[in-house]
Amino acid sequence: MDGRMSSRNPLYNSATAIISLVFAAICVGASVWLMSVWVPKQIADERAYRSAPVCAQATRTDDCVRDQEFTVSDIRLGKDQHKATLTDSTGTARRIGFADDDPLLSTLRDGDRVTGTVWQGAVQEVTAKGINQKTWARPVNPPGADLAAALGMGVAGLTLSTVCVWRLRQGADKHEPTRRMRYLVRLAAGLGVAGIAAAVITAYFDLGIWTGPALWALFTAPMVAFTVHVWRRAPFLRPEPWKPTPL
């Protein structure tokens, strides 16, 4: 733990500390954008779709929801594929993308009939054989997933930027980093990984908006508690002289 650091460590010297500080600032900026712009837009779009009225037979506008029959063809399964062509009764074909092959796309064959839910001119979801699957037109990641990712990036970025500024003020080219600095770097990494894990779980199970942040808090609580524990036990030593790695 207190051995000589690799040159890839964010606390190795002033250059790596500055690069890490820039990376941390980007993470914080991305987090702010996600929470202030992207997630509210997702929530607004989802609410608008859920509250949209069913189209009357006489008038069909982009603001209403309608069910339309399609014939499936040219199905593509597997990594980076998940696509199918849907053709309506007038012969108009649409190339539709999905997040995954399951639960419906993998069961379809060319010529099968499906019911598509159309809103704002795009097929939002497809239903057949009693199974429903969302298309790429819908927010594939629920807002809770992006909110969890934003929390992970933001708090990890703030933690990393704090320790990088601390390291630069200490004199990164003259002294070795303290144990407490190293603990904070590890905590920042853990906070970011927890955000990714919470986002993946929330998206996979299509959980509610506050489930992602709750999972992130659950994952990070032991990390924070452990960091506080070792922080208190770490001796407050004067900075050691910096020892450059021999070539």
N, C-alpha and C positions, 0 to 999 in steps of 0.2 A: 504493500500500500504506500510505503514511503520510499520506494526505490526510485531509481532514475527514470524520468519520464521519456516517452517516445516523442519524437518531433511532431507527431500528429496530434498530440494532446492540445486542447484549446488553451491551456495555461503554459505551454512550453516556453514561449518568449513573447515579446511585444507584437511581432508580426502575426503569430497564430492567435493571440488574444484579440487583436483588432479584427482579423478575419472572422473569428467566432462572434465578435460583437456585431458585426454587420449581418451575419447570418441570423443572430438572435433578433435584431431589429426587423429583418424581413419576416420572421415568424410572427412577431408581434403585429406588424402591419397587416399580414394576411389574416391573422385572427380578428383584428378589428374590422376588416372588410367583410369577413364571413358573418360576423355577428351583427354588423350594422346594415349590411346591404343584402348579402346572399340569402341568409336564413330568413329574414323578414319577407323577402320576395317569395321564397319557397312556401312559407306559411300562407301568404296572401293568395298565391296561385292555387294551393290546395283547397283553401276555404272557398275560393271562387268556383272551383270545379265541383266541390261537394254541394254548394248551394245553388248551382246553375239549374234553371227549370228545364223540364223535359220539353223538347221541341214539339210544337203543334204540327199536325200533318200539313196544314196549308202554308205555314211560314217556318222556314228553317234558317236560323241565323247562327253566327259564331258564338253567341252568348248562351245558347241553349245546348242541351245534351240530347243526342239521339243514338239509338241502336241501329246498326246497319249490317246486313249480311255480306260476307265476303267468301271468296274461294281462295284457298291457300295453294301456293306453288313456289317452286324454287327455294325450298327450305335449306338453310345453311346452319349446321350445328358445329360445336367445338369452339376452341379458343379463338377469341377475337372475331367470331362469326355471329351466331345468335340472330339470324335474320330470316325473313320470309317475305314473299310478295303477296299482298292481298288485293284481289280484283273484285270490284263491285259488279252489280247487275248491268251497268252501262258499259262495262269493259275498261273502266279506269283502274289502272294498277298503281299500287303504292308499295314502296319498299319500306318495310317496317323493321326496326331494330329492337332487340330485347336485351336485358341485363344478363340473362343466363338462358340455358336450354330448358331448365325446369321452372315451374312445374308443368307447363302446357306444351311449349314448343317441341320438346323431344317426343311427344306422343302424336304429333300431327304428321300426316302424309299428304303428298301432292293430291289435290282434288278435294280435300276435306273442306267442310263448310264451318265457318266460325262466325260469331257475332262480335262486331267491334263497337266499342263505345266511342263516339266521335264528339269532340268539343274543340271549338276554335279551329276547325278545319283539319285536325289531326286525330288519329286513332290513339286514344289514351290507354285503353286496355282491351284485351281480347278474351272471349269466353267460348268454351266448347267442352263437351263431355262433362259438364258440371265443374270445370276447372277454370279459374281466372288467372290471367297473367298481365302485369303492367308492361307497357312499352316504354321506349326511351323518351316518348313525348311527355310522360309523367316524370316528376322528380324521382329518380331511381333510389337515391339515398333519402330517407326520411329526414326532416329538419333536425331531429334529435341526433342523428349521426354526424351531420356537419357541425352541430353545436358542440358535440363532444370533441370533435377534432379541433375546432377553434379554441376550446378551453385548453386542450393539451398543448397546442402550439403557442398560445398566448402566455400561459403561466410558465411553460418551459422557457420561452424566449425571454421573459422578464427575469427569471432566475439566472439564466445563463448570462444575460447582459449585466446583471448586478455583479456576478463574480468576475466577469471580464473587466469591468470598470475598476473593481477592487484590486484585481491583479495589476492593471496598468498603473494605478496610483501607488501600489507597493513598489514598483520598479521591476517589471517582468524580466529585464535583461541583467538584473543585478542580484536577485534573490530567488530562491526556490519558493514555489507556492506552499501555503500552509495546508495542513490537513483539512481545515474547515473549507477552504476553497475547493479542494478535491471532492469533499462530500457534496457541496452544492452542485458541482458539475454532474456528478452521478445522479443527484436528485433531478436535475433538469432533464437528463436523458430519460429517466424513469417517468417523469410527468408527460413527456412527449409520447413515449411508447404506450402509456396508459390511455392517452387520448385516441391513438390509432386503434387500440384493442376495443375500446368502448364504442368507437364509430363503426367498426366492422360488425360487432355483435348487434348493435342497434339496427344497422342496415340489413343484415342477414335475416333477422327475425321480424323486421318491419315494426319496431317498437315505437312507443309514443315519444313526443318531443322531449320530455323531461327525463326519460329513461337513460339516454346517452350521458347527460351530465351527472346523473345519479351513479351510473356505473363508473364513470371517471373518478368521482369522489370516493367511491368504494375501493377502487384499485389504488388510489394515491394515498389514502389515509395511512396505511401501514408504512409507506415510504417516508412520508413526512414525519411520522412518529419515530421511526428508526433514525432518521437524519437528526432530529432534535436530540434524541438520546445520545448518539455518538458525538454530536456537536458539543454537548455539555461535558462529555468525558474527555474530549480532545484538549490537551494542554494548550494554553495561549502562549505559544513560543514566539520569540523574536524571529523575524525572517532569516532563513539560512542563506549564505552566499550561493549564488547561482553556479551550477556545475555544468558547463557545456559538454555535450556528448562528443567523445573523441571520434574523429573521422576514421 
